[in-house]
Amino acid sequence: MLRPPSALALGWRALWRDWRAGELTVLVLAIALAVAALTAVAFFADRLQGGLQRDARQLLGGDVVLRSDHALVTDYEQQARALGLSVTRHSTFPTMARADDADGGEARLVSLKAVAPGYPLRGELRTALDPDDRVGQPGPGVPAQGEAWVDAALLEMLGLRVGQPLWLGERVFRIARVIVFEPDRGAGFLTFAPRVLIAEADLEATGLVQPASRIQYRLAVAGDDAAVRRFEAWAKARVAATGERGTQIESVESGRPELQQTLRRAEQFLSLVALLTALLAAVAVAVTARQYAQRHLDDCAMLRVLGLAQGTMARSYTVAFGLAGLAAAVLGTLIGWAVHFVFVWWLSGLLQADLPLPGWRPVGLGLGVGLTLMAAFGLPPVLQLARVPPLRVIRRDVGGVRAASLAVLVGGALGFALLLLVASGDITLGGIAVGGFAVAVAVFAGVAWGALSLLRVLVRESHAPRWLVLATRQITARPAYAVVQVASLAVGLLALLLLVLLRTDLIDSWRRATPPDAPNRFVINIQPDQAEAFRAYLREHGVARYDWYPMVRGRLVAIDGQPVRPEQFQGDRAQRLVEREFNLSYSRDLPTHNPLAAGRWQPDDAGAISIETGLADTLGLRLGQRLTFDIAGVAHEARITSLRKVDWASMHVNFFALFPVAAMPGDVPYTYIAAFRAPEQAGFDRELLRRFPNVTNVDTSAAVAQVQRVLGQVIRAVEFLFAFSLAAGVVVLLATVGATRAERERDYAILRALGAQSAVLRRVQRAELLGVGALAGLLASGVAVVVGWALARFVFDFEWRVSVWVPLAGIGAGAALALLAGWWTLRGVLRTPVVQTLRRAAL
């Protein structure tokens, strides 16, 4: 007696047979596209995170940095050295530098930095002998005693050259080199004063360090990661135990956020496109697997007649589809590995360094997504083949493919959703994308069912054309199929429409945040008696548009009458904010680049104040609270009447707090700040400083250029990944339209046998496809607007203005794509001889 083949052997044979016959092509393609899109982003994100971790240390100047407003006790340095870490110190403070009397004696405010041996521990300081050299050379980070290294801007301000003397307090230094790049320079207006770098050993001789001096001390450590973590924990514990005020510990996680924020937004864009591709693939896999099961019902019934056990059949299909899913996942992972090099090529330049190799997490993600897609959406309909009754051999009306059980559907969908949430790396982004699609499927199915019921009522045989009646009967004869087809097609169109809207509206919003004509000059410390002359100078040089605001220094001293103390707040940032003075301002009109998030702007209300949303969140402020600011020794109380959204990367002048008045009381001291785009005129900045020698003119051209370059690179990367989603969308369209090909062939064959002309049936086919596509497009466009708004509002933080033409475009796109996919998939239905179709249906 022959022994029946094992489930593994049967599964392998079935897989090989179906692969050669092309039965699994669409299914494998859908899974491979989803895995490729997700792993391409995951590989890049993994390398990017490693690069950011490494480069953040360079931006800090060490692995961990202690920053304090007083000289740090020696315990910190001793502990770091005891752990085997490298240590260096530096101190920074504003002071005046002046040229020698023989060179004119001009003086300017500078940011003096005194560095100890070993500086910098991370990154490299680049200097040059020529002020026009923008590249420089790396070298020792500490000037020799008696030497000063300076920013090129200071030479221009004082009219000096390399080699000439520079006075700092009571000591004269020789200008030895020009600073080209300082790794831990940081950002903010306090760092915009020209830098002067000297050796720590020379600081005492200057006589500038006095009891009231506002000096910022830094101690940087670097070395083995484990030792660094032990030192950081020890330092935090010591600060907490001693109650030491004014000392903060900066690490990679708490360092400069500018580059991380920009690249994080790029990663979110790419993750969203990858998520949509995976969701599209899930639809394609589910539809294709059901179509596969429908075609193999009769074969499985015959195998049951020949004695094949249900368990063996189920295990064989599990083996076959498991291997197919694994192969598709491996293929997709390899494609993703190759594709991520495109992202690296476009975007790694933002870090200006080679990115480290990725870890194994993206590989695990790719394999997990591929196998989960197959298990959750591919296997459930196929496993029903094991339960096909032998009676189907003689009765085709029994043993059809049914909808999967609720437990199977919910379990598979939840598993896939959790995997996508992990892949997104952002719970809000993943929740909106996955949750939005889950709700959309339910809405699509419900509306499609209602539309079918309405269609039966509206189209009557006595009034409608014959072809329209036939098309209606074709759609409503199998309502479940029609609902599945409309819902599947609508989900595919939803993803495609959402991607198109993202490509246009959201990216345009990002571009509008930092337009090409964004300000590239910030000028501070403009005195009130210089205001008219300064604005006249701008008009002389053709600068018509500029930000112009008064700036007031004030300290928050009370909230609702209760004194403010740092220990009331949790988090280092909140405590630092209440310890420092704020840059306040006032304006009768709401700034156009500061949209209101809550409350109402109340012009000319002297008792009102508007707060930036980020500050409100950090300090726990809310509408209606009363804030008291100490401004030049005078208390000013105001009630929070509005909250503003501020994009700090917009290159506009922004403030934490704004009074909605045209003028403050006369005893409030203030200066002006201006932001504008400088004209392309030689000598503009030099003449500006000559006319207004007390102001600080900050050239942000390089920063604006970098932001624009970032936008262009990110958009190209998104567009490249967009191609994967388009391919997945095409797969969904082909799968959903082709899912009912067998039924259409049989129905059309019967109608042709009864005398229906091919021309009439073509009109029926077109009407059916156009109707299904138009309904799916309408549903998809409506949900796309809602989901797109949610993403713009809660993830990307953009103001999104959607066009009223989106629903019409969705209807047109749905009808056109359904017709095109239907023509491609069903092009041979009406050309197949009637006898051949009926014989095949009878087998």
C-alpha positions as a printed Julia matrix, in Angstrom:
843×3 Matrix{Float64}:
   0.0     0.0     0.0
   1.39    3.37   -1.02
   2.06    5.81    1.8
   0.38    9.2     1.23
   2.77   12.14    0.71
   3.59   14.32    3.7
   2.17   17.81    4.15
   5.64   19.27    3.52
   5.99   17.45    0.2
   2.45   18.4    -0.86
   3.04   22.03    0.14
   6.28   22.24   -1.82
   4.69   20.69   -4.92
   1.7    23.03   -4.68
   3.97   26.05   -4.3
   6.12   25.06   -7.28
   3.06   24.33   -9.46
   1.26   27.56   -8.57
   4.4    29.63   -9.0
   5.05   28.24  -12.49
   1.41   28.83  -13.38
   1.63   32.46  -12.24
  -1.07   32.0    -9.58
   1.0    33.59   -6.81
   2.56   36.45   -8.77
   0.25   39.2    -7.54
   0.35   37.94   -3.97
   4.16   37.72   -3.81
   4.49   41.08   -5.56
   2.19   42.79   -3.06
   4.07   41.43   -0.06
   7.46   42.22   -1.58
   6.42   45.82   -2.28
   5.18   46.32    1.28
   8.31   44.81    2.82
  10.59   46.76    0.47
   8.95   50.09    1.34
   9.01   49.46    5.1
  12.53   48.05    5.25
  13.97   50.77    3.01
  12.76   53.35    5.52
  13.8    51.16    8.47
  17.35   50.62    7.14
  17.75   54.32    6.51
  16.22   55.33    9.87
  18.49   52.89   11.69
  21.6    54.3    10.03
  20.34   57.85   10.46
  19.76   57.34   14.17
  23.25   55.98   14.55
  24.64   58.98   12.68
  22.64   61.41   14.78
  23.87   59.78   17.97
  27.45   60.1    16.76
  27.13   63.64   15.38
  25.18   64.89   18.38
  28.25   64.15   20.47
  30.29   66.31   18.12
  27.74   69.12   18.45
  28.03   68.87   22.23
  31.82   68.7    22.13
  31.73   65.54   24.25
  29.65   62.55   25.25
  28.29   64.33   28.33
  28.68   68.02   29.15
  28.07   69.72   32.5
  26.96   73.32   32.08
  26.82   75.74   35.01
  26.59   79.44   35.78
  29.28   79.04   38.45
  32.67   77.37   38.59
  32.21   73.61   38.89
  33.71   71.87   41.88
  36.66   69.59   41.19
  34.69   66.49   42.25
  33.21   66.18   38.76
  36.56   66.19   36.99
  38.09   63.82   39.52
  35.23   61.34   39.18
  35.43   61.43   35.37
  39.16   60.76   35.37
  38.71   57.99   37.91
  36.34   56.29   35.45
  38.97   56.54   32.71
  37.23   59.32   30.77
  38.87   62.18   28.87
  38.05   65.61   30.32
  38.3    69.2    29.16
  36.93   72.54   30.33
  35.95   75.83   28.8
  34.19   78.99   29.91
  32.2    81.45   27.82
  30.92   84.96   28.5
  30.21   88.22   26.65
  32.75   91.0    26.84
  34.19   93.83   24.79
  37.13   93.43   22.43
  38.89   96.41   20.95
  41.51   97.18   18.4
  44.76   98.84   19.38
  44.73  102.64   19.39
  47.15  102.59   16.47
  44.54  100.59   14.48
  41.62  102.88   15.24
  40.63  101.71   18.7
  37.21  100.4    17.62
  35.41   98.17   20.16
  32.81   95.41   19.68
  30.83   93.03   21.86
  32.23   89.51   21.49
  31.63   86.05   22.95
  34.9    85.12   24.65
  35.7    81.44   25.06
  38.62   80.23   27.16
  39.48   76.59   26.51
  41.62   74.08   28.4
  43.95   71.49   26.83
  42.11   68.63   25.1
  39.38   70.82   23.61
  37.33   69.66   21.72
  36.82   66.05   22.81
  34.39   65.34   19.95
  34.38   66.89   16.51
  37.12   69.13   15.18
  37.84   72.82   15.26
  38.77   74.2    11.84
  40.75   77.41   11.43
  42.43   79.34    8.62
  44.9    82.16    8.05
  42.79   83.79    5.33
  39.39   85.27    6.37
  37.99   84.3     2.95
  38.86   80.62    3.44
  35.49   78.87    4.07
  36.97   75.37    4.5
  39.91   75.79    6.83
  42.16   73.14    8.28
  41.74   70.96   11.36
  44.35   71.37   14.0
  44.94   71.82   17.72
  41.85   73.2    19.43
  43.69   75.44   21.89
  45.54   78.65   20.88
  49.03   79.19   22.15
  49.39   81.54   25.09
  49.18   85.14   23.99
  47.28   84.22   20.81
  43.61   84.73   19.96
  41.58   83.01   17.26
  38.62   85.06   16.06
  35.61   84.96   13.74
  36.11   86.6    10.36
  33.19   88.95   11.13
  35.19   90.54   13.98
  38.08   91.37   11.66
  35.65   93.14    9.33
  33.99   95.0    12.18
  37.25   96.29   13.64
  39.11   96.64   10.36
  41.86   94.27   11.47
  43.94   91.54    9.84
  45.56   88.32   11.03
  48.72   89.16   12.96
  47.48   92.44   14.43
  46.88   93.02   18.17
  43.51   92.69   19.93
  42.77   93.92   23.45
  40.7    91.81   25.84
  40.42   93.55   29.19
  43.92   94.3    30.46
  45.73   91.9    28.13
  46.7    92.3    24.49
  46.64   89.25   22.21
  47.94   88.61   18.72
  45.29   87.52   16.25
  46.79   84.24   15.01
  44.01   82.47   13.08
  40.42   82.8    11.86
  37.77   80.37   13.14
  36.02   78.55   10.27
  34.06   75.88   12.16
  33.44   75.43   15.88
  31.74   72.06   16.6
  29.97   72.99   19.84
  29.08   76.56   18.91
  25.35   75.95   19.49
  22.53   78.2    18.34
  20.54   81.15   19.63
  21.1    84.89   19.74
  23.66   84.68   22.55
  26.04   82.86   20.22
  25.65   85.33   17.36
  28.25   87.73   18.79
  31.64   87.16   17.1
  33.68   84.46   18.81
  37.13   85.03   20.3
  39.0    81.91   21.42
  41.91   82.04   23.87
  43.75   79.55   26.11
  42.33   79.08   29.6
  45.74   79.91   31.02
  45.43   83.47   29.65
  42.01   84.22   31.14
  43.15   85.43   34.57
  45.54   87.95   33.05
  42.69   89.71   31.24
  41.1    90.77   34.53
  37.68   90.1    33.03
  36.58   87.49   35.57
  34.86   89.42   38.37
  32.34   88.34   41.02
  29.42   89.69   38.96
  30.61   88.32   35.63
  28.0    86.27   33.72
  30.22   83.31   32.84
  28.98   79.94   31.64
  31.26   77.08   32.64
  31.34   73.75   30.81
  33.0    70.46   31.65
  33.02   67.92   28.8
  33.79   64.23   29.19
  34.17   61.48   26.59
  35.15   57.85   26.47
  33.71   54.36   26.83
  29.89   54.36   26.64
  29.46   52.35   29.84
  31.79   54.66   31.76
  30.02   57.71   30.34
  26.65   56.38   31.51
  28.05   55.73   34.99
  29.47   59.24   35.16
  26.2    60.79   33.96
  24.22   58.88   36.59
  26.71   59.88   39.29
  26.62   63.55   38.26
  22.81   63.65   38.24
  22.69   62.04   41.66
  25.22   64.54   43.03
  23.34   67.55   41.66
  20.11   66.22   43.15
  21.69   65.39   46.52
  23.44   68.74   46.96
  20.58   70.83   45.55
  23.08   72.56   43.31
  21.33   75.36   41.37
  22.29   76.47   37.91
  23.95   73.19   36.84
  22.54   71.14   33.96
  23.77   67.92   32.42
  23.62   67.72   28.63
  23.85   64.45   26.77
  23.08   63.18   23.27
  19.39   62.98   24.13
  19.15   66.5    25.54
  21.53   68.25   23.15
  20.81   70.48   20.19
  17.53   69.51   18.51
  17.72   71.53   15.27
  19.01   68.83   12.93
  17.15   66.04   14.71
  13.82   67.85   14.31
  14.29   68.33   10.56
  15.38   64.77    9.94
  12.65   63.44   12.2
  10.06   65.12   10.02
  11.68   63.61    6.94
  11.54   60.19    8.58
   7.84   60.73    9.36
   7.08   61.49    5.71
   8.89   58.39    4.56
   7.29   56.23    7.25
   3.82   57.38    6.23
   4.39   56.47    2.59
   5.72   53.07    3.68
   2.69   52.5     5.95
   0.29   53.29    3.14
   2.15   50.87    0.87
   1.82   48.13    3.5
  -1.9    48.82    3.95
  -2.41   48.65    0.21
  -0.51   45.38    0.1
  -2.77   43.95    2.81
  -5.81   44.65    0.64
  -4.15   43.12   -2.42
  -3.11   39.99   -0.48
  -6.6    39.49    0.96
  -8.32   39.87   -2.42
  -5.79   37.74   -4.28
  -5.88   34.94   -1.68
  -9.67   34.82   -1.84
  -9.5    34.67   -5.62
  -6.94   31.85   -5.38
  -9.18   29.89   -3.01
 -12.17   30.37   -5.29
 -10.27   28.9    -8.25
  -9.1    25.82   -6.3
 -12.37   24.75   -4.73
 -13.05   22.01   -7.3
  -9.47   20.67   -7.15
  -9.65   20.36   -3.39
 -13.05   18.67   -3.55
 -11.54   16.03   -5.87
  -8.62   15.52   -3.45
 -11.1    14.95   -0.66
 -12.86   12.31   -2.8
  -9.5    10.59   -3.3
  -9.04   10.37    0.45
  -6.72   13.27    1.35
  -7.3    14.2     5.0
  -8.39   17.71    5.98
  -5.45   18.14    8.34
  -2.93   17.13    5.7
  -4.47   19.52    3.19
  -4.5    22.42    5.69
  -0.86   21.8     6.66
   0.2    21.6     3.01
  -1.36   24.97    2.19
   0.18   26.43    5.33
   3.59   25.2     4.16
   3.06   26.47    0.61
   1.87   29.94    1.58
   4.33   30.17    4.46
   7.21   29.53    2.07
   5.73   31.98   -0.44
   5.43   34.63    2.28
   8.99   33.99    3.45
  10.33   34.22   -0.1
   8.41   37.46   -0.71
   9.67   38.88    2.61
  13.29   38.01    1.8
  12.91   39.49   -1.69
  11.33   42.66   -0.28
  14.04   42.98    2.36
  16.76   42.72   -0.28
  14.99   45.35   -2.39
  14.63   47.56    0.68
  18.34   47.17    1.44
  19.17   48.31   -2.08
  16.64   51.15   -2.08
  17.8    52.62    1.22
  21.12   53.51   -0.4
  19.17   55.99   -2.53
  17.94   57.67    0.65
  21.46   57.65    2.05
  22.75   59.2    -1.15
  20.16   61.99   -1.03
  19.95   62.66    2.68
  23.16   61.66    4.43
  24.74   64.9     3.23
  22.71   66.64    5.88
  25.02   65.09    8.46
  28.09   65.75    6.32
  29.54   62.39    7.29
  29.32   58.73    6.45
  26.48   56.93    8.18
  27.22   53.81   10.23
  25.98   50.42    9.05
  22.46   49.42   10.17
  21.66   46.73   12.7
  19.52   43.62   12.25
  16.25   45.19   13.41
  15.11   46.2     9.88
  15.69   42.61    8.68
  13.52   41.26   11.48
  10.88   43.87   10.69
  10.82   42.91    7.02
  10.49   39.19    7.69
   7.84   39.86   10.33
   5.78   42.08    8.05
   5.94   39.6     5.17
   4.94   36.59    7.24
   2.27   38.55    9.13
   0.74   39.78    5.89
   0.53   36.24    4.62
  -0.77   34.8     7.91
  -3.31   37.54    8.56
  -4.69   38.13    5.07
  -3.47   35.32    2.8
  -4.01   32.11    4.76
  -7.55   32.53    6.19
  -9.42   32.15    2.87
  -6.99   29.51    1.58
  -7.31   27.31    4.67
 -11.01   27.02    3.94
 -10.03   24.76    1.05
  -9.31   22.0     3.58
 -12.98   22.03    4.56
 -14.42   21.74    1.05
 -16.93   18.82    1.12
 -16.43   15.96   -1.37
 -20.05   16.56   -2.45
 -18.9    19.62   -4.4
 -17.64   17.28   -7.15
 -21.25   16.76   -8.23
 -22.84   19.86   -6.67
 -21.1    23.16   -7.39
 -23.44   25.11   -5.13
 -21.9    23.78   -1.92
 -18.57   24.45   -0.24
 -17.96   27.97   -1.52
 -15.44   30.35    0.04
 -17.02   32.17    2.96
 -15.92   35.23    4.85
 -13.34   34.44    7.51
 -14.55   34.22   11.09
 -14.59   37.37   13.17
 -11.9    36.0    15.49
  -9.55   35.28   12.59
 -10.14   38.7    11.03
  -9.74   40.61   14.29
  -6.67   38.61   15.34
  -4.92   39.03   12.02
  -5.8    42.7    11.7
  -4.62   43.47   15.25
  -1.34   41.65   14.74
  -0.67   43.5    11.5
  -1.71   46.83   13.04
   0.66   46.36   15.99
   3.5    45.54   13.62
   2.81   48.69   11.6
   2.71   50.8    14.76
   6.14   49.46   15.67
   7.38   50.12   12.13
   6.09   53.69   12.12
   8.18   54.64   15.16
   5.49   57.24   16.0
   2.34   56.22   17.85
   0.39   59.24   16.56
   1.42   58.72   12.94
   0.8    54.98   13.08
  -2.48   55.38   14.95
  -3.91   57.87   12.47
  -2.79   55.88    9.42
  -3.82   52.42   10.68
  -6.88   53.57   12.62
  -8.03   55.78    9.78
  -7.87   52.89    7.34
  -9.68   50.55    9.74
 -12.54   53.01   10.17
 -12.51   53.71    6.44
 -13.05   50.03    5.6
 -16.15   49.91    7.82
 -17.47   53.17    6.36
 -16.82   52.03    2.81
 -18.61   48.71    3.34
 -21.62   50.37    4.99
 -22.0    53.08    2.37
 -21.51   50.58   -0.48
 -24.29   48.36    0.9
 -26.6    51.36    1.19
 -25.74   52.48   -2.33
 -26.63   49.04   -3.72
 -30.0    49.13   -1.97
 -30.67   52.58   -3.35
 -29.6    51.48   -6.83
 -32.22   48.71   -6.88
 -34.91   51.29   -6.13
 -33.8    53.99   -8.55
 -33.14   51.87  -11.68
 -36.44   50.46  -12.92
 -36.75   48.27  -15.99
 -39.65   50.26  -17.41
 -37.78   53.58  -17.49
 -34.05   52.86  -17.77
 -32.08   51.83  -20.88
 -31.52   48.12  -21.29
 -27.75   48.29  -20.82
 -28.2    50.23  -17.56
 -30.68   47.66  -16.26
 -28.26   44.84  -17.06
 -25.39   46.68  -15.38
 -27.54   47.22  -12.3
 -28.47   43.56  -12.2
 -24.81   42.57  -12.55
 -23.84   44.7    -9.56
 -26.77   43.87   -7.28
 -26.97   40.15   -8.1
 -24.06   39.48   -5.74
 -24.21   42.29   -3.15
 -21.44   40.81   -0.99
 -19.04   40.73   -3.97
 -20.0    44.27   -4.9
 -19.43   45.55   -1.37
 -16.01   43.86   -1.17
 -15.08   45.24   -4.58
 -16.15   48.81   -3.76
 -14.5    48.74   -0.33
 -11.24   47.26   -1.64
 -11.09   49.66   -4.55
 -11.9    52.59   -2.23
  -9.1    51.61    0.16
  -6.63   51.51   -2.72
  -7.84   54.86   -4.01
  -7.73   56.29   -0.48
  -4.04   55.5    -0.18
  -3.28   56.86   -3.64
  -5.31   60.06   -3.1
  -3.73   60.56    0.3
  -0.28   60.2    -1.2
  -1.09   62.67   -3.97
  -2.42   65.16   -1.42
   0.69   64.65    0.69
   2.89   65.17   -2.33
   1.18   68.47   -3.11
  -0.53   70.12   -0.14
   1.58   68.9     2.76
   4.91   69.31    1.01
   3.82   72.72   -0.26
   2.93   73.61    3.34
   6.41   72.54    4.38
   7.91   74.69    1.68
   5.75   77.65    2.68
   7.11   77.34    6.24
  10.56   78.31    4.92
  10.05   79.91    1.49
  12.94   80.8    -0.83
  12.57   84.47    0.14
  12.78   83.75    3.9
  14.75   86.31    5.95
  18.49   85.72    6.04
  19.5    88.6     8.32
  18.61   89.16   11.97
  19.6    92.49   13.46
  19.27   93.0    17.21
  20.01   95.79   19.69
  18.55   98.55   17.47
  17.98  101.5    19.8
  14.66  103.41   19.67
  16.36  106.6    18.45
  17.87  104.58   15.55
  14.57  103.06   14.4
  13.63  105.56   11.69
  17.18  105.78   10.33
  17.49  102.01   10.25
  14.21  101.52    8.39
  15.19  104.28    6.0
  18.45  102.43    5.3
  16.46   99.31    4.42
  14.23  101.3     2.06
  17.27  102.85    0.39
  18.47   99.36   -0.51
  15.12   98.06   -1.73
  14.16   96.01    1.33
  10.38   96.47    1.52
   9.32   93.39    3.49
  10.8    92.72    6.91
   9.87   91.71   10.43
  10.09   94.6    12.88
   9.34   94.17   16.57
  10.28   95.84   19.84
  12.06   93.51   22.26
  11.68   93.73   26.03
  13.53   91.68   28.64
  11.35   90.34   31.45
  11.35   87.6    34.06
   8.28   85.55   34.97
   7.87   86.03   38.73
   4.28   84.93   39.48
   1.39   82.86   38.11
  -2.06   83.76   39.43
  -0.39   85.75   42.18
   1.76   82.84   43.38
   5.54   83.35   43.22
   7.31   81.19   40.66
  10.07   78.88   41.86
  12.03   76.39   39.71
  11.32   73.47   42.04
   7.6    73.8    41.28
   8.18   72.44   37.77
   9.24   69.05   36.51
  11.81   68.8    33.75
  15.06   70.64   33.15
  13.64   72.83   30.39
  10.8    74.16   32.52
  13.16   74.94   35.38
  15.62   76.69   33.06
  12.83   78.77   31.53
  11.59   80.18   34.82
  15.14   80.97   35.93
  15.95   83.05   32.86
  14.7    86.3    31.41
  12.3    86.11   28.47
  12.43   88.09   25.26
   8.99   89.72   25.28
   7.39   91.91   22.65
   4.19   93.74   21.82
   2.16   94.28   18.67
  -1.39   95.46   18.1
  -1.77   93.02   15.19
  -1.35   89.27   15.38
   1.78   88.21   13.42
   0.73   86.52   10.19
   3.15   83.64   10.8
   1.71   82.94   14.29
  -1.73   81.34   13.86
  -3.94   81.18   16.93
  -4.3    77.76   18.52
  -6.75   78.78   21.25
  -8.43   81.86   22.67
  -8.89   85.23   21.0
  -6.45   87.97   20.02
  -7.61   91.16   21.75
  -6.03   94.29   20.2
  -5.34   97.24   22.53
  -6.12   95.23   25.65
  -3.38   96.33   28.04
  -4.26   93.54   30.44
  -3.92   90.72   27.89
  -1.01   88.56   26.8
  -0.59   85.85   24.15
   1.62   82.81   24.9
   3.36   80.37   22.54
   1.83   76.89   22.75
   5.16   75.16   23.45
   5.86   77.4    26.43
   2.31   76.88   27.69
   2.74   73.09   27.49
   6.12   73.16   29.21
   5.0    75.39   32.1
   1.44   74.06   32.28
  -0.11   77.43   31.45
  -3.72   77.79   30.3
  -6.14   80.44   29.11
  -7.34   82.83   31.8
  -4.3    82.56   34.06
  -2.65   85.78   35.16
   1.11   86.14   34.65
   3.35   88.68   36.36
   6.59   89.73   34.67
   9.37   91.73   36.27
  10.46   94.21   33.58
  13.31   96.48   34.66
  12.21   96.18   38.29
   8.54   96.97   37.58
   5.83   94.28   37.85
   3.51   93.94   34.82
   0.5    91.64   35.18
  -1.53   90.29   32.24
  -4.14   87.6    31.63
  -3.54   84.86   29.03
  -6.18   85.47   26.36
  -4.73   83.45   23.48
  -2.24   80.75   22.57
  -0.17   81.0    19.37
   1.52   78.32   17.29
   5.1    79.27   16.5
   7.33   77.55   13.97
  10.8    78.3    15.3
  12.35   77.05   12.04
  10.44   79.58    9.91
  13.32   82.12    9.98
  10.88   84.81   11.16
  11.09   86.8    14.39
   9.15   84.91   17.08
   8.51   85.42   20.78
   7.32   83.29   23.67
   5.0    86.07   24.86
   3.31   88.97   23.05
   1.29   91.84   24.48
  -1.51   92.8    21.98
  -0.9    96.54   22.29
   0.69   99.2    20.1
   2.87  100.56   22.89
   3.94   99.67   26.4
   4.13  102.11   29.32
   6.86  104.68   28.9
   9.03  103.32   31.68
   9.6    99.99   29.87
  13.06   99.84   28.25
  13.17   98.22   24.85
  15.22   97.78   21.72
  14.16   96.66   18.23
  14.81   93.46   16.34
  14.55   93.19   12.55
  14.56   90.22   10.18
  14.79   90.65    6.42
  16.24   89.24    3.24
  19.39   91.16    2.45
  19.76   92.52   -1.08
  22.47   91.13   -3.35
  24.58   94.27   -3.03
  28.29   94.31   -2.26
  29.1    96.06    0.98
  25.52   96.08    2.32
  26.46   94.51    5.67
  29.65   96.54    6.02
  27.8    99.83    5.46
  25.04   98.75    7.85
  27.56   98.21   10.65
  29.32  101.44    9.83
  26.1   103.45   10.17
  24.84  101.52   13.22
  27.99  100.28   15.02
  26.13   99.12   18.17
  23.83   96.59   16.48
  24.49   92.88   16.05
  23.92   91.75   12.46
  23.46   87.98   12.13
  23.86   86.45    8.67
  21.7    83.3     8.49
  22.14   82.74    4.73
  23.88   79.43    5.28
  21.11   78.23    7.6
  18.37   79.2     5.12
  20.25   77.53    2.27
  20.64   74.38    4.33
  16.92   74.28    5.16
  16.05   74.65    1.48
  18.51   71.92    0.58
  16.99   69.67    3.23
  13.51   70.22    1.79
  14.61   69.37   -1.72
  16.39   66.21   -0.64
  13.55   64.98    1.53
  10.94   65.65   -1.15
  12.96   63.68   -3.7
  13.2    60.77   -1.27
   9.44   60.85   -0.63
   8.74   60.93   -4.35
  11.03   57.97   -4.89
   9.25   55.89   -2.25
   5.96   57.11   -3.69
   6.62   54.87   -6.69
   6.32   51.8    -4.43
   2.9    52.92   -3.24
   1.77   53.59   -6.78
   2.84   50.08   -7.75
   0.98   48.63   -4.76
  -2.08   50.67   -5.72
  -1.99   49.27   -9.24
  -1.75   45.75   -7.8
  -4.84   46.43   -5.67
  -6.78   47.75   -8.64
  -5.92   44.72  -10.75
  -6.7    42.33   -7.92
 -10.07   43.85   -6.99
 -11.32   44.13  -10.56
 -10.04   40.67  -11.49
 -11.49   39.02   -8.39
 -14.84   38.43  -10.1
 -13.47   37.53  -13.52
 -14.77   33.93  -13.41
 -18.26   35.04  -12.41
 -18.32   37.71  -15.11
 -17.2    35.23  -17.75
 -20.05   32.87  -16.85
 -22.68   35.63  -16.64
 -21.66   37.2   -19.93
 -21.55   33.77  -21.61
 -25.13   33.07  -20.54
 -26.28   36.51  -21.75
 -24.52   35.99  -25.08
 -26.09   32.53  -25.4
 -29.49   34.17  -24.86
 -28.82   36.61  -27.7
 -27.22   39.66  -26.06
 -24.95   41.53  -28.45
 -21.31   42.14  -27.58
 -21.72   45.9   -28.04
 -24.47   45.98  -25.38
 -22.38   43.86  -23.0
 -19.4    46.18  -23.45
 -21.61   49.09  -22.42
 -22.8    47.05  -19.45
 -19.21   46.29  -18.48
 -18.15   49.92  -18.79
 -21.17   51.16  -16.84
 -20.53   48.7   -14.04
 -16.84   49.59  -13.78
 -17.49   53.33  -13.99
 -20.17   53.13  -11.32
 -18.07   51.08   -8.93
 -15.01   53.28   -9.54
 -16.92   56.56   -9.15
 -18.47   55.44   -5.85
 -15.12   54.2    -4.57
 -13.45   57.47   -5.63
 -16.08   59.58   -3.85
 -15.71   57.59   -0.64
 -11.91   57.57   -0.84
 -11.64   61.33   -1.45
 -13.86   62.14    1.53
 -11.87   59.97    3.93
  -8.56   61.13    2.41
  -9.42   64.73    3.29
 -10.17   63.77    6.91
  -7.09   61.56    7.36
  -4.88   64.12    5.59
  -6.13   66.88    7.88
  -5.44   64.73   10.95
  -1.89   63.99    9.76
  -1.24   67.66    8.98
  -2.67   68.77   12.32
  -1.34   66.18   14.76
   1.79   64.72   13.1
   3.43   67.19   10.73
   2.11   70.34   12.45
   1.17   72.12    9.22
  -1.77   74.24    8.21
  -3.41   72.3     5.4
  -5.75   73.89    2.87
  -7.45   71.23    0.79
  -9.04   72.12   -2.54
 -12.79   71.81   -3.13
 -11.92   69.92   -6.28
 -10.62   66.92   -4.36
 -13.99   65.03   -4.31
 -14.51   65.63   -8.03
 -10.94   64.55   -8.73
 -11.49   61.44   -6.6
 -14.63   60.49   -8.53
 -12.91   61.01  -11.86
  -9.76   59.17  -10.81
 -11.74   56.26   -9.38
 -13.87   55.87  -12.49
 -10.89   56.17  -14.86
  -8.66   53.76  -12.92
 -11.42   51.19  -12.48
 -12.22   51.36  -16.19
  -8.55   51.03  -17.14
  -7.9    48.15  -14.73
 -11.15   46.48  -15.8
 -10.25   46.75  -19.45
  -6.82   45.2   -18.8
  -8.15   42.4   -16.59
 -11.37   41.61  -18.44
 -10.27   42.34  -21.99
 -10.67   38.68  -23.02
 -14.02   37.99  -21.36
 -16.19   39.02  -24.31
 -13.84   37.46  -26.87
 -13.92   33.96  -25.36
 -16.29   31.62  -27.27
 -19.55   31.01  -25.42
 -19.27   27.21  -25.65
 -15.77   27.23  -24.16
 -16.85   29.42  -21.25
 -19.91   27.33  -20.45
 -17.96   24.06  -20.64
 -15.31   25.42  -18.29
 -18.03   26.6   -15.89
 -19.65   23.14  -15.97
 -16.46   21.25  -15.15
